[in-house]
Amino acid sequence: MCIAIPMKVVQINGNEVLCEYKGVRKTVRGDLVSELKVGDYVIIHAGFIIQKVDIKDAIETIRLYEEIENL
């Protein structure tokens, strides 16, 4: 099973996309998803963005993960 944490797009350079979650930055490929922009939240698998996530859903998911971390 894989748990996907939404990451925020912070920089786009062609098909290379820099994403961040809690200070951890990762450069991934954006070939599979169209119309990416800085500020979008995305799900990443195997180094590729596979899905954009609605900002409200992303923030709620992150909040729930942080709640679990604090148990």
N, C-alpha and C positions, 0 to 999 in steps of 0.2 A: 504494500500500500504506500502511496505517496501523498504527502501533505503539502499542498501548495500555498505559499504565503504570497499575497499580492505585493509586488514591488512597484515603486514609483519610477517612471521614466524621468531622468534628470538631464540627459543629453542625447542627441541623435546626430550621427555622422554617417550618412548614407544608410546602409543596412546594419551598421554597428550601433547598438543602443546601450547606453549606460543606465543601469537601473540601481535603485537603492532601497534598502530596508534596514532601519535602525542603525544607520551609519555604515553598513556593509554594502559595498558597491561591486557590481558585477557587469562586465561587458558581455552582451549577448547579441544574437542575430535577430533582426526584425523582419526577415524575408516573408514569413508566413502570415503576417497581420498587416492590413492596409491602414493608411491614415493615422499613423501613430503621431503623437505630439507630446512635447514636454508637459509633464503633469499628469499624464495618463497613468492608470494602474494596470498592471499586466500580470499574467501568470506565465512562468518560465518552466520549460522542461528540456533537459538535455542541451542546454545552451541556446535554445530558441524560444522566442515569445510565441506562445500558442493561443493566447486569448487576451483580449482587453476586458477589464472588469469595471463595472459601474463604480464611480467614486464612493457612493454611499455604501455599497456592498463591500468594497475594499476596506473602508474605514471600520465598518462593523466587524469584518473578519479579523482585522488587525487587533481591534479592541478585545475580541474574544480570545485570541492567542495570547495577548498580554495578560488577560485575566487568568488563563490556565497557567502561565509562567509563574504567577504570584501565589499559586496554591501551596 
